[in-house]
């Protein structure tokens, strides 16, 4: 399976959006698969004709990662977690 991925960006984060607490980054990826290739074979014929399920399934993956700064780890707010 191949995903079409894109890096959405990264930046420093902190209290009120200011720097000092760490860094966050985001990615987004998507692909379309054929459900039958993954063993999902069930389907239902509708009264009006056609079937209930299509063969294509779109997958969407959105990821956010955070790296805390050493200074942020020592803050009172971080100690309460």
N, C-alpha and C positions, 0 to 999 in steps of 0.2 A: 504494500500500500504506500502511496506517495502522498504527502500532505503539501498543499500550497501554503507556505508559512511566510509571515512578515513580522519584523521587529517593530513594535509600536513606539518604542522610546524608553528612556530611563531618566531619572533625576533624583536629586537629594530630597529628602522629606524630613519633616520635623514639626514642632508645635506651630500651629497656624500656617502650615505649608512651608515654613522656613527651613533652612538647612540645619544639620546637626544631629539628627536622629538616625540617619541611614540612607540607603539608596533603594529605589524600587524600579523594576523594569517590567515591560509587558510584551507579550507575543500573542499572535492570533494565527490559527491554522485551520484549514478546511479541506475536505475531500468528499468525493461521492463514491460509494461502493455499491456493488450488486449484492443484495441480501441473499440471493441463492448461492453465491460463492461461499457464504458463511454458514450454510446449512439451514437457513430460515426459508422453508419451502411452503409453509401453510399459506393459503389464500382462500378467499370466499367469492363465489360468483354472485353478482348482484341481480336482483329481479329485473332491473332495467337493462341488463347486459353489462359487460365489463367485469372487472374484478375489484375487490376492496383495496388491495395493496399493489403499489407499483413495485418494480424491481429495484429502482434506485433509492438509496438512502443517503442523505447528506449529513455529514458529521462536521461539527464546529467545535473547536477547542480554543478557549481563551485562558491564558496563563498570566498570573502576576507573581513575581518573585520579589522578596524583600531581603536586604542584607542590613543588619543593624550595625551601626558604628560602635566602636569600643566606648566612646563617650556616652552614647545613648544607653548602653547596657548598664552604666553606673548611675543613671538618673533615678530619682525616687519613683517615678511612674513605671519604669521598667522593673524595679525591684518588687512591685506589687503583683506582677504577673505570675 
